[in-house]
């Protein structure tokens, strides 16, 4: 079983109180992706190769260069726990999901989403297995290029189940468990590659809370089984660019107390949720969204500090990690960088108050 190294432990132990982080994605440069193609549709479930401006023989090198930009921006902004910005991904989930055996992405299914919009989804046509590592090179590149604690994200098994059409398994739970096993294999390899934190993105927990109650906790726990570094489950209402009017409460949040994840990541700035619900997660560290990605204006450090202080009414200071609400993929880069600076400075204000 991969275990955190002494270096991994030292990086996390050196963090300040109220360490800041990002949820995952950072804006991809315009020379790398065609943002009009990206924005013209819902979040892709199958491949979206036409999004990339750089032809295939040179794409990996270009993605590496973009990753260096993301790393340096996060470091310059003062973020404590960084990611690779997900520069190599067309969406938060499809890079991993479409690499699995048993998934047909060449002849996708057309399924109407909850808004009645036709959406292309991969079809599950055989037993799902991980063929080979998917994000390990991404993590190795990140580890080589920063001394800061580094987090990498994976799509959660429940969300991947919801984003595919099952044409093979007798029931959804069986499919979710095989997806969880594939995620678990990948997560263990990511720890060995130097990940300090592993995050599962599970935004679809709120879309189908009844199914989530049946098998989501079991699947998430299988995905995180044996992971020795801190683990996070992130849930949200969707990218602010795509979802303007967000609910003010989660349909599936207290149940996450039953996961083995050490941390729960939620958005709270744009939707203005009642943070009293965090009392139900009293043994978890909370990654709290304090940056509104639906507002093009960059928050002042004082505004961010106020949102952090509201969180501290319900979560002890040793269990709060300030973050943006969600991934920053759809923002202009200058806006994203400004918001990350405000995040770091707002956390510093609260630390100063705490002495």
N, C-alpha and C positions, 0 to 999 in steps of 0.2 A: 504494500500500500504506500503510495507517495506521501511523504511527510514534509511539513514545512521545514526549511533549513534554518540554521542559526541566523543567517543573513536576513531571511524572510521575517523572522521574529523580531530582529533588531529594527528593521524598517518600521514595523507596526508599533513597537514599543516607543519609538522616538516621536510619535505623533503628538501634537498638542491636544488639549481638551477641545471639544467641538471641532474635530478634524473635518475639513471640507472635501467634497468629492464631486464627481459628475455622474450622471446616470449611465451614460454610455457614449452616444454619438456626439460628434462635433461637426460643424459645416465642412463639407467636402469642397475643395477649390473648384472654381468655374472652369479652370483648364483641365480638370480631371473628369468632371461629370457635366452633363447637360441638365441643368436644374429645371428647365421647362419640361423636359421629358419626365423627370422625377415628380414634379408637382402636378402633372396632367392626369394623375390617376390615384387610386387608393394605394396603400402600402403594398408593394409587390410580394406575392406568395411564391410565384415561380420566378425564373430568371428574367432580368430586365437588361439584357446585354446592350441594348441601344442607348442606355443611360451613359455609358462610358465614352468619352471623347478620344481616349488614347487607344490605338489599336492593340490587339492582343499581344503581339511579340514584346511590346514595351509597357504593357499595363502594370505588371507586378512592380517594376522599378518605379513607375510613376506613383503607384499606391504607397510604396515605401517612402518616397519623398513627401507625399501628402501626410503620411503618418508622422514624420519628423516635425512637420509644421504644427500638427495638432499637439504633439508632446510638448514642444517648446512654448506654444501658446498657453497651455495649461500650467506649465511651470512658471512662466512669466506672470500669469495672472495670480499666482500664489495658491493654487489648488494643492491640497495635501495628498490625496489619493487619486491618481490619474488613470486614464484608459488610453487606448490607442486611437480613440476618436472614431473607431469603426470605419476607417477610410476605405477599407476593401469591401464593404458590404453595400448591397443594393437596398436591403432593409435589415432591420435588427434580427430577423429570423431566417430569411431565405438562404443565406450563405451556408448555414449548418443544415437546415432541413432538406434542402435540395441535393445535398451530398450523400444522403443515406441510401443504402440498398433497400429495394422494395418501394421506392418512390418514383413514379413516372412523371417527369416534368416536360417531356416532349409532346405529350398529348394531354394537356391539362383539362380538367373539368371546368365548366362554366356554371357558377353557382351564384344565385342572387343573395347579396348580403342583407343585413337587417334594414338597410335604407332602400332596398329594392334595386340596387345597382349590380349589374352583372360583373362578377369577379372571377378571374382565373385562379384555380387552386390546383396544386399537385394531387395526383391520384395515388392512393396506396394500393398497390397491386401485388404485393408479396410481403413476406416477413421483413420487418424493419430491422436493419443492423447497421452499425457504423462500419463502413468499408476501411477507412483509414483516418488518421487525424485530420481535422479540418482547420482549426484555429491555432494549432500549436506553433506553426511558424510565425503567426501574428504575435503570439505571446513572447516567443523568443526574441523577436525584433524589438518589441516594447521593452523587454527586460535589459537588452543590450544598450538601450538608448536613454535610460533614465535611472537615477538612483532613488527616486521616490517610490513609495508603495504603489503597486500597480494592480488594478482590477481589470478583469476581462469578463465579458458577458456572454451568456448562452441563452437561446430561446428555451423556455420551460416546456415540459412535456404536455401539459394541459393545453397551452396555447398552440403548440404545433399540431396537436390532435384537432383543435377547432379550425385550423387553417388548411386542412387537407380533407379530401373526400375519401372515406373508407370504403374500399371495394374488395377487401380481403379478410379482415378480422371479423369474428362473429359478434364482437361488441366493442364499444369505444374504450372501455377500461383496459382490455387486453392490448389494444393498440397503444394507449397512453403508457402502459408499463414497459413495452418494448422501446418506445421513444425515450422513456426515462433511463433505461439501461444504456442506450446509446449516449445520452447526455452524460451519464455517470462515467463512462469510459473516457469521454473527451475531457471532462472536468479533472479527472485524476491525472491525465497527461498534461493538462494546463498547469496544475500545481507543480508537477515535476519540471515544467518549463520556466517556473519562476513566478507564477501568479501569487500575489499576496491575498487577494480576495476573489471569490467566484460569485458571480451574480446570475440568477435565473430571471429572465424577463417573462412575466406572466400577466400581461394586460387583459387577456381574455377571461380571466377568472370572474370579472364583473359582468361579462356578456352573457354567461350561462351559469348563474349561481347554483341552479339545481344540479346540473351535472358536476359542477365543482364540488358540491357537498358530497357527492357519491364517491368520487375517486381522486380529486385533485391533491389532497394532502398525502395520500398513499403514493401517488406518482412523484410528487415533489420530493418526498423523503427518500424514495428510491434513487432519484437523480442525484441527491446530495449524500448518499450513503458513503461513509468512509472518507469524506473530504476533511482534511485536517486544518485547512486555513479558514478564516471567517467566510461565511456564506450569506448571501442576500437573496431575498425574493422581492422583485420590483413589480408593482402593479400600478396602473394609471388608467386614465380615461381616453388616452390616445394623444397623438401629436397635436399641439395647439393649432398648427396650420390647417389641420384637417377637421378638428373638433372645436368649434367655437364656443358652444354653450354646454358647459359641463355640469353634471349633477353635483350636489353639495354633500353627498354621502356615498360610501362604498357599499355594494350589496354583498361583498364577500371580503371581509377584513378580519374580524375577531377570530374567525376559524383558523387563520394563519398562526395563531398561538400553538396549534398542534403540529406545526412543521419543526424539523430539526434545524432549519435555517436560524442562524444567530441574529440576523438583521432583517427588518422589513422596510422596504423603500416605497414611499407613497408621495403623490403630488398633493400639495395643499395650498399653494399660492394662488393659482388661477381659479380653482373651483371653490375656494373658501370653505373647506369642509370643517365640521365641528371637531376640533382636536380632542375632545373628551373621549372619543372612541379609542384613543391610544391607551387608555387605562386597561383595555382588554388585552393589551400586548405587553404587560408589565415586566415580562422576563426577556423581552427582545430589545436590542438596540434599534432605534428608529432613524432611518435615513429620510430626513424631512425635506420635502420640496419647499424652498423659500424664494425661488426665482420664477416669476410668472413669464412663461414663454409665449403667451398669447398677447403680451403687451410689447410693442416695438420699442418703447422707451426703456433705457437702462435704469434700473433701480438705483437709488442712492444707498450708500452703505448703511445709513440710519434706518431706511425702510427695511432692508434685509435684517438688520439687528432686531428690529421690532418683531419681525416674523419669527426669528429664532427665540426671542424671549417668550412669545406666545407658546411655542413648543415646550419651553422649559417649565411652563405651568403644569404640564402633564407628564413630562419625561425628565428624569434626572440628568444632570449635565454629563455624566459619564456614559449615557446611553443615547446621546443625540449627535447625529452627523448631518450637518446642513448640506443641501444639494440643490440643483435645479429641479423643477417639477418632473422633467422627462428628458429624453434625448434632444440635442440641440441641432439635429441634422438639417432642419428646414430654415434656420435663421441665417441672415447675412453674417459673415464671419466677424465683422466689426462689432455688430450687436452682441453676438455670442461672447466675444472676448470681453467686452465691457461688462456684461452681466456676470461673467466669472470673476472679474476684478471686484465688482461690488459684493459678490458672495464672500470672497476672501476677506475683504475689508470689513464687511458687516460682522463676520465671525470674530475678527480681531477686536472690534468694538466691544462685543459681549464678553470676550475673554478678559479684556481690560477691566470691565465692570466687576467681573468675578474675582479679580485680583490674582 
